[in-house]
Amino acid sequence: MSIFFEEDNRLKRVHIKFDKDLLALIDQYKEKKRYTNRSEAIRQLIRETLQREKFIK
């Protein structure tokens, strides 16, 4: 996995490589939850995981 950060006014861009099976699962989640793009879906998945693991409220 490789990660690249790029700064923006609001968000920081991170480039991550996923294998095709994981990407397919992310796409299924995106469609089920009706997100308009993968980035939104991935951000929400990360938020949910951090909440569940008690890293954020």
mmCIF file of the N, C-alpha and C atoms, coordinates in Angstrom:
data_MODEL
# 
_entry.id   MODEL 
# 
loop_
_atom_site.group_PDB 
_atom_site.id 
_atom_site.type_symbol 
_atom_site.label_atom_id 
_atom_site.label_alt_id 
_atom_site.label_comp_id 
_atom_site.label_asym_id 
_atom_site.label_entity_id 
_atom_site.label_seq_id 
_atom_site.pdbx_PDB_ins_code 
_atom_site.Cartn_x 
_atom_site.Cartn_y 
_atom_site.Cartn_z 
_atom_site.occupancy 
_atom_site.B_iso_or_equiv 
_atom_site.pdbx_formal_charge 
_atom_site.auth_seq_id 
_atom_site.auth_comp_id 
_atom_site.auth_asym_id 
_atom_site.auth_atom_id 
_atom_site.pdbx_PDB_model_num 
ATOM 1   N N  . MET A 1 1  ? 0.859   -1.170 0.000  1.00 0.00 ? 1  MET A N  1 
ATOM 2   C CA . MET A 1 1  ? 0.000   0.000  0.000  1.00 0.00 ? 1  MET A CA 1 
ATOM 3   C C  . MET A 1 1  ? 0.899   1.224  0.000  1.00 0.00 ? 1  MET A C  1 
ATOM 4   N N  . SER A 1 2  ? 0.577   2.200  -0.829 1.00 0.00 ? 2  SER A N  1 
ATOM 5   C CA . SER A 1 2  ? 1.323   3.456  -0.822 1.00 0.00 ? 2  SER A CA 1 
ATOM 6   C C  . SER A 1 2  ? 0.378   4.595  -0.495 1.00 0.00 ? 2  SER A C  1 
ATOM 7   N N  . ILE A 1 3  ? 0.896   5.606  0.188  1.00 0.00 ? 3  ILE A N  1 
ATOM 8   C CA . ILE A 1 3  ? 0.088   6.755  0.596  1.00 0.00 ? 3  ILE A CA 1 
ATOM 9   C C  . ILE A 1 3  ? 0.809   8.028  0.199  1.00 0.00 ? 3  ILE A C  1 
ATOM 10  N N  . PHE A 1 4  ? 0.066   8.992  -0.332 1.00 0.00 ? 4  PHE A N  1 
ATOM 11  C CA . PHE A 1 4  ? 0.613   10.292 -0.717 1.00 0.00 ? 4  PHE A CA 1 
ATOM 12  C C  . PHE A 1 4  ? -0.314  11.369 -0.194 1.00 0.00 ? 4  PHE A C  1 
ATOM 13  N N  . PHE A 1 5  ? 0.230   12.386 0.449  1.00 0.00 ? 5  PHE A N  1 
ATOM 14  C CA . PHE A 1 5  ? -0.574  13.474 1.007  1.00 0.00 ? 5  PHE A CA 1 
ATOM 15  C C  . PHE A 1 5  ? -0.433  14.724 0.150  1.00 0.00 ? 5  PHE A C  1 
ATOM 16  N N  . GLU A 1 6  ? -1.545  15.413 -0.078 1.00 0.00 ? 6  GLU A N  1 
ATOM 17  C CA . GLU A 1 6  ? -1.551  16.686 -0.792 1.00 0.00 ? 6  GLU A CA 1 
ATOM 18  C C  . GLU A 1 6  ? -2.476  17.633 -0.036 1.00 0.00 ? 6  GLU A C  1 
ATOM 19  N N  . GLU A 1 7  ? -1.982  18.818 0.316  1.00 0.00 ? 7  GLU A N  1 
ATOM 20  C CA . GLU A 1 7  ? -2.782  19.750 1.114  1.00 0.00 ? 7  GLU A CA 1 
ATOM 21  C C  . GLU A 1 7  ? -3.785  20.511 0.271  1.00 0.00 ? 7  GLU A C  1 
ATOM 22  N N  . ASP A 1 8  ? -4.905  20.836 0.892  1.00 0.00 ? 8  ASP A N  1 
ATOM 23  C CA . ASP A 1 8  ? -5.995  21.589 0.299  1.00 0.00 ? 8  ASP A CA 1 
ATOM 24  C C  . ASP A 1 8  ? -6.478  22.545 1.383  1.00 0.00 ? 8  ASP A C  1 
ATOM 25  N N  . ASN A 1 9  ? -7.330  23.487 1.037  1.00 0.00 ? 9  ASN A N  1 
ATOM 26  C CA . ASN A 1 9  ? -7.870  24.399 2.042  1.00 0.00 ? 9  ASN A CA 1 
ATOM 27  C C  . ASN A 1 9  ? -8.703  23.664 3.083  1.00 0.00 ? 9  ASN A C  1 
ATOM 28  N N  . ARG A 1 10 ? -9.514  22.700 2.652  1.00 0.00 ? 10 ARG A N  1 
ATOM 29  C CA . ARG A 1 10 ? -10.427 22.003 3.566  1.00 0.00 ? 10 ARG A CA 1 
ATOM 30  C C  . ARG A 1 10 ? -9.955  20.595 3.896  1.00 0.00 ? 10 ARG A C  1 
ATOM 31  N N  . LEU A 1 11 ? -9.511  19.902 2.898  1.00 0.00 ? 11 LEU A N  1 
ATOM 32  C CA . LEU A 1 11 ? -9.167  18.490 3.052  1.00 0.00 ? 11 LEU A CA 1 
ATOM 33  C C  . LEU A 1 11 ? -7.728  18.247 2.625  1.00 0.00 ? 11 LEU A C  1 
ATOM 34  N N  . LYS A 1 12 ? -7.185  17.147 3.093  1.00 0.00 ? 12 LYS A N  1 
ATOM 35  C CA . LYS A 1 12 ? -5.879  16.706 2.615  1.00 0.00 ? 12 LYS A CA 1 
ATOM 36  C C  . LYS A 1 12 ? -6.108  15.496 1.729  1.00 0.00 ? 12 LYS A C  1 
ATOM 37  N N  . ARG A 1 13 ? -5.456  15.488 0.609  1.00 0.00 ? 13 ARG A N  1 
ATOM 38  C CA . ARG A 1 13 ? -5.606  14.385 -0.335 1.00 0.00 ? 13 ARG A CA 1 
ATOM 39  C C  . ARG A 1 13 ? -4.627  13.277 0.027  1.00 0.00 ? 13 ARG A C  1 
ATOM 40  N N  . VAL A 1 14 ? -5.131  12.053 0.037  1.00 0.00 ? 14 VAL A N  1 
ATOM 41  C CA . VAL A 1 14 ? -4.320  10.880 0.319  1.00 0.00 ? 14 VAL A CA 1 
ATOM 42  C C  . VAL A 1 14 ? -4.549  9.895  -0.817 1.00 0.00 ? 14 VAL A C  1 
ATOM 43  N N  . HIS A 1 15 ? -3.483  9.444  -1.418 1.00 0.00 ? 15 HIS A N  1 
ATOM 44  C CA . HIS A 1 15 ? -3.594  8.451  -2.487 1.00 0.00 ? 15 HIS A CA 1 
ATOM 45  C C  . HIS A 1 15 ? -3.282  7.081  -1.887 1.00 0.00 ? 15 HIS A C  1 
ATOM 46  N N  . ILE A 1 16 ? -4.228  6.173  -2.003 1.00 0.00 ? 16 ILE A N  1 
ATOM 47  C CA . ILE A 1 16 ? -4.067  4.825  -1.454 1.00 0.00 ? 16 ILE A CA 1 
ATOM 48  C C  . ILE A 1 16 ? -4.416  3.822  -2.547 1.00 0.00 ? 16 ILE A C  1 
ATOM 49  N N  . LYS A 1 17 ? -3.650  2.760  -2.619 1.00 0.00 ? 17 LYS A N  1 
ATOM 50  C CA . LYS A 1 17 ? -3.943  1.695  -3.579 1.00 0.00 ? 17 LYS A CA 1 
ATOM 51  C C  . LYS A 1 17 ? -4.686  0.571  -2.868 1.00 0.00 ? 17 LYS A C  1 
ATOM 52  N N  . PHE A 1 18 ? -5.779  0.090  -3.491 1.00 0.00 ? 18 PHE A N  1 
ATOM 53  C CA . PHE A 1 18 ? -6.568  -1.017 -2.966 1.00 0.00 ? 18 PHE A CA 1 
ATOM 54  C C  . PHE A 1 18 ? -6.518  -2.172 -3.952 1.00 0.00 ? 18 PHE A C  1 
ATOM 55  N N  . ASP A 1 19 ? -6.571  -3.398 -3.436 1.00 0.00 ? 19 ASP A N  1 
ATOM 56  C CA . ASP A 1 19 ? -6.700  -4.517 -4.366 1.00 0.00 ? 19 ASP A CA 1 
ATOM 57  C C  . ASP A 1 19 ? -8.134  -4.541 -4.892 1.00 0.00 ? 19 ASP A C  1 
ATOM 58  N N  . LYS A 1 20 ? -8.338  -5.248 -5.988 1.00 0.00 ? 20 LYS A N  1 
ATOM 59  C CA . LYS A 1 20 ? -9.641  -5.183 -6.671 1.00 0.00 ? 20 LYS A CA 1 
ATOM 60  C C  . LYS A 1 20 ? -10.788 -5.721 -5.817 1.00 0.00 ? 20 LYS A C  1 
ATOM 61  N N  . ASP A 1 21 ? -10.524 -6.712 -4.963 1.00 0.00 ? 21 ASP A N  1 
ATOM 62  C CA . ASP A 1 21 ? -11.592 -7.263 -4.124 1.00 0.00 ? 21 ASP A CA 1 
ATOM 63  C C  . ASP A 1 21 ? -12.051 -6.259 -3.068 1.00 0.00 ? 21 ASP A C  1 
ATOM 64  N N  . LEU A 1 22 ? -11.100 -5.582 -2.438 1.00 0.00 ? 22 LEU A N  1 
ATOM 65  C CA . LEU A 1 22 ? -11.456 -4.576 -1.443 1.00 0.00 ? 22 LEU A CA 1 
ATOM 66  C C  . LEU A 1 22 ? -12.167 -3.401 -2.102 1.00 0.00 ? 22 LEU A C  1 
ATOM 67  N N  . LEU A 1 23 ? -11.699 -3.001 -3.259 1.00 0.00 ? 23 LEU A N  1 
ATOM 68  C CA . LEU A 1 23 ? -12.337 -1.901 -3.976 1.00 0.00 ? 23 LEU A CA 1 
ATOM 69  C C  . LEU A 1 23 ? -13.777 -2.262 -4.360 1.00 0.00 ? 23 LEU A C  1 
ATOM 70  N N  . ALA A 1 24 ? -14.008 -3.502 -4.723 1.00 0.00 ? 24 ALA A N  1 
ATOM 71  C CA . ALA A 1 24 ? -15.369 -3.945 -5.045 1.00 0.00 ? 24 ALA A CA 1 
ATOM 72  C C  . ALA A 1 24 ? -16.274 -3.846 -3.818 1.00 0.00 ? 24 ALA A C  1 
ATOM 73  N N  . LEU A 1 25 ? -15.751 -4.198 -2.646 1.00 0.00 ? 25 LEU A N  1 
ATOM 74  C CA . LEU A 1 25 ? -16.539 -4.074 -1.413 1.00 0.00 ? 25 LEU A CA 1 
ATOM 75  C C  . LEU A 1 25 ? -16.833 -2.616 -1.091 1.00 0.00 ? 25 LEU A C  1 
ATOM 76  N N  . ILE A 1 26 ? -15.853 -1.753 -1.291 1.00 0.00 ? 26 ILE A N  1 
ATOM 77  C CA . ILE A 1 26 ? -16.061 -0.319 -1.072 1.00 0.00 ? 26 ILE A CA 1 
ATOM 78  C C  . ILE A 1 26 ? -17.132 0.202  -2.021 1.00 0.00 ? 26 ILE A C  1 
ATOM 79  N N  . ASP A 1 27 ? -17.091 -0.231 -3.265 1.00 0.00 ? 27 ASP A N  1 
ATOM 80  C CA . ASP A 1 27 ? -18.103 0.195  -4.236 1.00 0.00 ? 27 ASP A CA 1 
ATOM 81  C C  . ASP A 1 27 ? -19.493 -0.295 -3.848 1.00 0.00 ? 27 ASP A C  1 
ATOM 82  N N  . GLN A 1 28 ? -19.588 -1.511 -3.330 1.00 0.00 ? 28 GLN A N  1 
ATOM 83  C CA . GLN A 1 28 ? -20.882 -2.026 -2.866 1.00 0.00 ? 28 GLN A CA 1 
ATOM 84  C C  . GLN A 1 28 ? -21.409 -1.182 -1.710 1.00 0.00 ? 28 GLN A C  1 
ATOM 85  N N  . TYR A 1 29 ? -20.540 -0.852 -0.774 1.00 0.00 ? 29 TYR A N  1 
ATOM 86  C CA . TYR A 1 29 ? -20.925 0.000  0.361  1.00 0.00 ? 29 TYR A CA 1 
ATOM 87  C C  . TYR A 1 29 ? -21.394 1.356  -0.146 1.00 0.00 ? 29 TYR A C  1 
ATOM 88  N N  . LYS A 1 30 ? -20.647 1.935  -1.082 1.00 0.00 ? 30 LYS A N  1 
ATOM 89  C CA . LYS A 1 30 ? -20.989 3.243  -1.652 1.00 0.00 ? 30 LYS A CA 1 
ATOM 90  C C  . LYS A 1 30 ? -22.382 3.214  -2.266 1.00 0.00 ? 30 LYS A C  1 
ATOM 91  N N  . GLU A 1 31 ? -22.684 2.194  -3.021 1.00 0.00 ? 31 GLU A N  1 
ATOM 92  C CA . GLU A 1 31 ? -23.999 2.082  -3.664 1.00 0.00 ? 31 GLU A CA 1 
ATOM 93  C C  . GLU A 1 31 ? -25.107 1.864  -2.627 1.00 0.00 ? 31 GLU A C  1 
ATOM 94  N N  . LYS A 1 32 ? -24.853 0.986  -1.672 1.00 0.00 ? 32 LYS A N  1 
ATOM 95  C CA . LYS A 1 32 ? -25.867 0.694  -0.655 1.00 0.00 ? 32 LYS A CA 1 
ATOM 96  C C  . LYS A 1 32 ? -26.218 1.938  0.158  1.00 0.00 ? 32 LYS A C  1 
ATOM 97  N N  . LYS A 1 33 ? -25.208 2.722  0.516  1.00 0.00 ? 33 LYS A N  1 
ATOM 98  C CA . LYS A 1 33 ? -25.422 3.920  1.330  1.00 0.00 ? 33 LYS A CA 1 
ATOM 99  C C  . LYS A 1 33 ? -25.693 5.161  0.487  1.00 0.00 ? 33 LYS A C  1 
ATOM 100 N N  . ARG A 1 34 ? -25.643 4.999  -0.826 1.00 0.00 ? 34 ARG A N  1 
ATOM 101 C CA . ARG A 1 34 ? -25.939 6.068  -1.789 1.00 0.00 ? 34 ARG A CA 1 
ATOM 102 C C  . ARG A 1 34 ? -24.993 7.269  -1.705 1.00 0.00 ? 34 ARG A C  1 
ATOM 103 N N  . TYR A 1 35 ? -23.717 6.992  -1.491 1.00 0.00 ? 35 TYR A N  1 
ATOM 104 C CA . TYR A 1 35 ? -22.721 8.058  -1.560 1.00 0.00 ? 35 TYR A CA 1 
ATOM 105 C C  . TYR A 1 35 ? -22.465 8.374  -3.025 1.00 0.00 ? 35 TYR A C  1 
ATOM 106 N N  . THR A 1 36 ? -22.123 9.616  -3.303 1.00 0.00 ? 36 THR A N  1 
ATOM 107 C CA . THR A 1 36 ? -21.918 10.011 -4.700 1.00 0.00 ? 36 THR A CA 1 
ATOM 108 C C  . THR A 1 36 ? -20.552 9.607  -5.230 1.00 0.00 ? 36 THR A C  1 
ATOM 109 N N  . ASN A 1 37 ? -19.609 9.342  -4.333 1.00 0.00 ? 37 ASN A N  1 
ATOM 110 C CA . ASN A 1 37 ? -18.281 8.935  -4.802 1.00 0.00 ? 37 ASN A CA 1 
ATOM 111 C C  . ASN A 1 37 ? -17.584 8.078  -3.743 1.00 0.00 ? 37 ASN A C  1 
ATOM 112 N N  . ARG A 1 38 ? -16.508 7.439  -4.157 1.00 0.00 ? 38 ARG A N  1 
ATOM 113 C CA . ARG A 1 38 ? -15.767 6.557  -3.256 1.00 0.00 ? 38 ARG A CA 1 
ATOM 114 C C  . ARG A 1 38 ? -15.162 7.313  -2.082 1.00 0.00 ? 38 ARG A C  1 
ATOM 115 N N  . SER A 1 39 ? -14.694 8.522  -2.327 1.00 0.00 ? 39 SER A N  1 
ATOM 116 C CA . SER A 1 39 ? -14.048 9.288  -1.255 1.00 0.00 ? 39 SER A CA 1 
ATOM 117 C C  . SER A 1 39 ? -14.986 9.483  -0.072 1.00 0.00 ? 39 SER A C  1 
ATOM 118 N N  . GLU A 1 40 ? -16.224 9.848  -0.357 1.00 0.00 ? 40 GLU A N  1 
ATOM 119 C CA . GLU A 1 40 ? -17.204 10.028 0.724  1.00 0.00 ? 40 GLU A CA 1 
ATOM 120 C C  . GLU A 1 40 ? -17.421 8.719  1.474  1.00 0.00 ? 40 GLU A C  1 
ATOM 121 N N  . ALA A 1 41 ? -17.550 7.646  0.736  1.00 0.00 ? 41 ALA A N  1 
ATOM 122 C CA . ALA A 1 41 ? -17.780 6.339  1.357  1.00 0.00 ? 41 ALA A CA 1 
ATOM 123 C C  . ALA A 1 41 ? -16.597 5.931  2.231  1.00 0.00 ? 41 ALA A C  1 
ATOM 124 N N  . ILE A 1 42 ? -15.396 6.124  1.734  1.00 0.00 ? 42 ILE A N  1 
ATOM 125 C CA . ILE A 1 42 ? -14.204 5.747  2.494  1.00 0.00 ? 42 ILE A CA 1 
ATOM 126 C C  . ILE A 1 42 ? -14.070 6.604  3.747  1.00 0.00 ? 42 ILE A C  1 
ATOM 127 N N  . ARG A 1 43 ? -14.321 7.909  3.635  1.00 0.00 ? 43 ARG A N  1 
ATOM 128 C CA . ARG A 1 43 ? -14.265 8.773  4.819  1.00 0.00 ? 43 ARG A CA 1 
ATOM 129 C C  . ARG A 1 43 ? -15.252 8.294  5.882  1.00 0.00 ? 43 ARG A C  1 
ATOM 130 N N  . GLN A 1 44 ? -16.465 7.936  5.456  1.00 0.00 ? 44 GLN A N  1 
ATOM 131 C CA . GLN A 1 44 ? -17.473 7.471  6.414  1.00 0.00 ? 44 GLN A CA 1 
ATOM 132 C C  . GLN A 1 44 ? -17.072 6.136  7.039  1.00 0.00 ? 44 GLN A C  1 
ATOM 133 N N  . LEU A 1 45 ? -16.536 5.238  6.245  1.00 0.00 ? 45 LEU A N  1 
ATOM 134 C CA . LEU A 1 45 ? -16.069 3.964  6.794  1.00 0.00 ? 45 LEU A CA 1 
ATOM 135 C C  . LEU A 1 45 ? -14.989 4.181  7.848  1.00 0.00 ? 45 LEU A C  1 
ATOM 136 N N  . ILE A 1 46 ? -14.088 5.117  7.591  1.00 0.00 ? 46 ILE A N  1 
ATOM 137 C CA . ILE A 1 46 ? -13.032 5.417  8.559  1.00 0.00 ? 46 ILE A CA 1 
ATOM 138 C C  . ILE A 1 46 ? -13.632 6.026  9.819  1.00 0.00 ? 46 ILE A C  1 
ATOM 139 N N  . ARG A 1 47 ? -14.560 6.977  9.661  1.00 0.00 ? 47 ARG A N  1 
ATOM 140 C CA . ARG A 1 47 ? -15.216 7.586  10.831 1.00 0.00 ? 47 ARG A CA 1 
ATOM 141 C C  . ARG A 1 47 ? -15.907 6.527  11.691 1.00 0.00 ? 47 ARG A C  1 
ATOM 142 N N  . GLU A 1 48 ? -16.679 5.650  11.037 1.00 0.00 ? 48 GLU A N  1 
ATOM 143 C CA . GLU A 1 48 ? -17.401 4.608  11.773 1.00 0.00 ? 48 GLU A CA 1 
ATOM 144 C C  . GLU A 1 48 ? -16.441 3.693  12.526 1.00 0.00 ? 48 GLU A C  1 
ATOM 145 N N  . THR A 1 49 ? -15.347 3.339  11.894 1.00 0.00 ? 49 THR A N  1 
ATOM 146 C CA . THR A 1 49 ? -14.360 2.478  12.542 1.00 0.00 ? 49 THR A CA 1 
ATOM 147 C C  . THR A 1 49 ? -13.727 3.180  13.730 1.00 0.00 ? 49 THR A C  1 
ATOM 148 N N  . LEU A 1 50 ? -13.369 4.446  13.568 1.00 0.00 ? 50 LEU A N  1 
ATOM 149 C CA . LEU A 1 50 ? -12.758 5.197  14.669 1.00 0.00 ? 50 LEU A CA 1 
ATOM 150 C C  . LEU A 1 50 ? -13.733 5.372  15.829 1.00 0.00 ? 50 LEU A C  1 
ATOM 151 N N  . GLN A 1 51 ? -15.004 5.595  15.535 1.00 0.00 ? 51 GLN A N  1 
ATOM 152 C CA . GLN A 1 51 ? -16.010 5.695  16.602 1.00 0.00 ? 51 GLN A CA 1 
ATOM 153 C C  . GLN A 1 51 ? -16.149 4.361  17.329 1.00 0.00 ? 51 GLN A C  1 
ATOM 154 N N  . ARG A 1 52 ? -16.254 3.297  16.569 1.00 0.00 ? 52 ARG A N  1 
ATOM 155 C CA . ARG A 1 52 ? -16.417 1.965  17.157 1.00 0.00 ? 52 ARG A CA 1 
ATOM 156 C C  . ARG A 1 52 ? -15.213 1.611  18.029 1.00 0.00 ? 52 ARG A C  1 
ATOM 157 N N  . GLU A 1 53 ? -14.034 2.004  17.601 1.00 0.00 ? 53 GLU A N  1 
ATOM 158 C CA . GLU A 1 53 ? -12.812 1.705  18.347 1.00 0.00 ? 53 GLU A CA 1 
ATOM 159 C C  . GLU A 1 53 ? -12.523 2.739  19.431 1.00 0.00 ? 53 GLU A C  1 
ATOM 160 N N  . LYS A 1 54 ? -13.452 3.682  19.612 1.00 0.00 ? 54 LYS A N  1 
ATOM 161 C CA . LYS A 1 54 ? -13.391 4.698  20.674 1.00 0.00 ? 54 LYS A CA 1 
ATOM 162 C C  . LYS A 1 54 ? -12.266 5.722  20.487 1.00 0.00 ? 54 LYS A C  1 
ATOM 163 N N  . PHE A 1 55 ? -11.854 5.965  19.257 1.00 0.00 ? 55 PHE A N  1 
ATOM 164 C CA . PHE A 1 55 ? -10.857 6.993  18.989 1.00 0.00 ? 55 PHE A CA 1 
ATOM 165 C C  . PHE A 1 55 ? -11.492 8.369  18.861 1.00 0.00 ? 55 PHE A C  1 
ATOM 166 N N  . ILE A 1 56 ? -12.773 8.406  18.475 1.00 0.00 ? 56 ILE A N  1 
ATOM 167 C CA . ILE A 1 56 ? -13.504 9.670  18.407 1.00 0.00 ? 56 ILE A CA 1 
ATOM 168 C C  . ILE A 1 56 ? -14.884 9.460  19.001 1.00 0.00 ? 56 ILE A C  1 
ATOM 169 N N  . LYS A 1 57 ? -15.530 10.569 19.377 1.00 0.00 ? 57 LYS A N  1 
ATOM 170 C CA . LYS A 1 57 ? -16.873 10.480 19.959 1.00 0.00 ? 57 LYS A CA 1 
ATOM 171 C C  . LYS A 1 57 ? -17.924 10.507 18.886 1.00 0.00 ? 57 LYS A C  1 
# 
